[in-house]
Amino acid sequence: MPSSTQSLSAVGNHPNQADTNGRNEFLAFTLGQEEYGIDILKVQEIRGYEVVTRIANAPEFLKGVINLRGIIVPVVDMRIKFKLGTPTYDQFTVVIILNIGGRIMGMVVDSVSDVITLVPEQIKPAPDLGAAFDSDYLIGLGTVEERMLILVDIDKLMSSAEMGLIEKNAA
């Protein structure tokens, strides 16, 4: 598992997401006790957590902004967004820098583990949990041996009206 200061060499170097065998690559990360995955092509870089500048009257999940080489980047704490208890910030906490529809944003997670390649047979549809849970942002559940990843459609999540970070047509 890379430390919070290392970056994954595989990040951002892929010409297209699915290779000729229909495999998809996902960056695996943890939030609380669960493991999630997002499309590796949306990931620009992985950074250690640093103090953010708070924005007045911003929603609680919007931690603030950071200056990333001259670009002001909003930072969302996914642990707060998904109501996973009180987040702690330690040496394993990382910020995944995303590029979605040309908009750069950061996503705070507990840790990042690796890049996982899944074939379509390893991705099961998300279960319908009714009104108790909005599964619009889920691609499905990816299984690799004993691991199960909750695959998040990061485009839909970050461009949702609730997040208010990206125009719908930009994603």
C-alpha positions as CSV (number, residue, x, y, z in Angstrom):
1,M,0.0,0.0,0.0
2,P,1.5,3.4,-0.9
3,S,2.0,5.9,1.8
4,S,0.2,9.2,1.7
5,T,3.2,10.9,0.1
6,Q,3.8,8.4,-2.7
7,S,1.9,8.5,-5.9
8,L,0.8,5.6,-8.0
9,S,2.7,5.5,-11.2
10,A,-0.3,4.0,-13.0
11,V,-2.4,7.1,-12.3
12,G,-3.3,9.2,-15.3
13,N,-1.2,7.3,-17.9
14,H,-3.9,5.3,-19.6
15,P,-5.0,6.1,-23.1
16,N,-8.4,4.5,-22.5
17,Q,-10.2,2.9,-19.6
18,A,-11.2,-0.5,-21.2
19,D,-8.5,-2.5,-22.9
20,T,-9.3,-4.9,-25.8
21,N,-10.6,-7.5,-23.4
22,G,-13.1,-5.2,-21.8
23,R,-11.2,-4.8,-18.6
24,N,-11.7,-1.6,-16.5
25,E,-9.3,-0.1,-14.0
26,F,-10.3,1.3,-10.7
27,L,-8.4,3.1,-8.0
28,A,-9.3,1.4,-4.7
29,F,-9.6,3.5,-1.6
30,T,-11.1,3.1,1.9
31,L,-13.8,5.1,3.7
32,G,-14.4,3.7,7.2
33,Q,-14.4,-0.1,7.0
34,E,-15.5,-0.2,3.3
35,E,-13.4,-0.3,0.2
36,Y,-14.5,1.8,-2.8
37,G,-13.3,2.1,-6.4
38,I,-13.4,4.9,-8.9
39,D,-12.5,5.1,-12.6
40,I,-8.7,5.5,-12.8
41,L,-9.0,7.8,-15.7
42,K,-10.7,10.5,-13.5
43,V,-7.7,10.5,-11.2
44,Q,-5.0,13.1,-11.8
45,E,-2.8,12.5,-8.7
46,I,-2.8,11.4,-5.1
47,R,-1.5,13.7,-2.4
48,G,-1.1,13.6,1.4
49,Y,-3.8,15.5,3.3
50,E,-2.9,19.1,3.9
51,V,-4.8,21.9,5.7
52,V,-7.4,23.5,3.6
53,T,-8.8,27.0,3.6
54,R,-12.4,26.9,4.8
55,I,-15.1,28.7,2.8
56,A,-17.8,30.5,4.8
57,N,-21.3,29.0,4.6
58,A,-20.1,26.0,2.6
59,P,-21.7,22.6,3.2
60,E,-20.0,20.6,5.9
61,F,-18.7,18.0,3.4
62,L,-16.9,20.7,1.5
63,K,-13.7,21.0,3.6
64,G,-12.5,24.1,1.7
65,V,-10.0,24.7,-1.0
66,I,-6.3,24.2,-1.6
67,N,-3.9,25.9,-4.0
68,L,-2.6,23.2,-6.3
69,R,0.2,24.7,-8.4
70,G,-1.8,27.9,-8.9
71,I,-5.2,26.2,-9.4
72,I,-7.8,26.7,-6.6
73,V,-9.2,23.2,-5.9
74,P,-12.3,22.5,-3.9
75,V,-11.8,19.6,-1.5
76,V,-14.7,17.3,-0.5
77,D,-14.4,14.9,2.5
78,M,-16.2,11.8,1.3
79,R,-16.4,10.5,4.9
80,I,-18.6,13.4,5.8
81,K,-20.5,13.3,2.5
82,F,-21.4,9.6,3.1
83,K,-22.0,10.1,6.9
84,L,-19.3,7.7,8.0
85,G,-18.8,9.1,11.4
86,T,-16.3,11.8,12.6
87,P,-13.3,11.8,10.2
88,T,-9.7,11.8,11.6
89,Y,-6.8,13.2,9.7
90,D,-3.6,11.2,10.0
91,Q,-0.6,10.0,8.0
92,F,-2.8,7.7,5.9
93,T,-5.4,10.3,5.0
94,V,-5.1,11.2,1.4
95,V,-6.6,13.6,-1.2
96,I,-7.4,12.1,-4.6
97,I,-7.1,14.9,-7.1
98,L,-9.8,14.3,-9.8
99,N,-10.3,15.8,-13.2
100,I,-14.0,15.6,-14.0
101,G,-15.3,17.4,-17.1
102,G,-12.2,19.6,-17.1
103,R,-12.8,20.7,-13.5
104,I,-10.1,19.8,-10.9
105,M,-11.3,18.8,-7.4
106,G,-10.0,17.0,-4.4
107,M,-11.6,14.1,-2.6
108,V,-10.5,13.2,1.0
109,V,-10.4,9.5,1.8
110,D,-9.0,7.4,4.6
111,S,-6.4,5.6,2.4
112,V,-5.6,4.5,-1.1
113,S,-4.6,0.9,-1.7
114,D,-4.0,0.0,-5.3
115,V,-5.3,0.0,-8.9
116,I,-7.6,-2.9,-9.6
117,T,-8.4,-4.3,-13.0
118,L,-11.9,-5.8,-13.3
119,V,-13.5,-7.7,-16.2
120,P,-17.3,-7.2,-16.7
121,E,-18.0,-10.6,-15.1
122,Q,-16.4,-9.3,-11.8
123,I,-18.8,-6.3,-11.7
124,K,-22.3,-7.0,-10.2
125,P,-25.1,-4.6,-10.4
126,A,-25.7,-2.5,-7.2
127,P,-28.6,-3.9,-5.2
128,D,-31.8,-1.9,-5.1
129,L,-32.0,-0.6,-1.6
130,G,-35.2,1.5,-2.2
131,A,-35.5,5.0,-0.8
132,A,-33.2,4.3,2.1
133,F,-30.1,4.7,-0.1
134,D,-29.6,6.6,-3.4
135,S,-27.8,4.1,-5.7
136,D,-27.7,6.5,-8.6
137,Y,-24.0,7.1,-7.9
138,L,-23.1,3.4,-7.9
139,I,-21.7,1.5,-10.9
140,G,-22.0,-1.8,-9.1
141,L,-20.0,-4.0,-6.8
142,G,-16.6,-5.3,-8.0
143,T,-15.3,-8.6,-6.7
144,V,-11.7,-9.7,-6.7
145,E,-11.1,-13.0,-4.7
146,E,-12.3,-12.1,-1.2
147,R,-12.4,-8.3,-1.8
148,M,-15.5,-6.4,-2.6
149,L,-15.3,-2.9,-3.9
150,I,-18.2,-0.4,-4.0
151,L,-17.7,1.1,-7.5
152,V,-18.7,4.8,-7.5
153,D,-19.7,6.7,-10.6
154,I,-17.6,9.8,-9.6
155,D,-18.9,11.8,-12.5
156,K,-22.5,11.5,-11.4
157,L,-21.7,12.0,-7.8
158,M,-19.6,15.2,-8.2
159,S,-22.0,16.7,-10.8
160,S,-25.1,16.0,-8.7
161,A,-27.1,19.1,-7.7
162,E,-26.5,18.3,-4.0
163,M,-22.7,18.6,-4.5
164,G,-23.1,21.8,-6.6
165,L,-19.5,21.6,-7.8
166,I,-19.8,20.9,-11.5
167,E,-22.3,21.8,-14.1
168,K,-24.2,18.8,-15.2
169,N,-23.3,19.2,-18.9
170,A,-19.5,19.5,-18.0
171,A,-19.2,16.0,-16.6
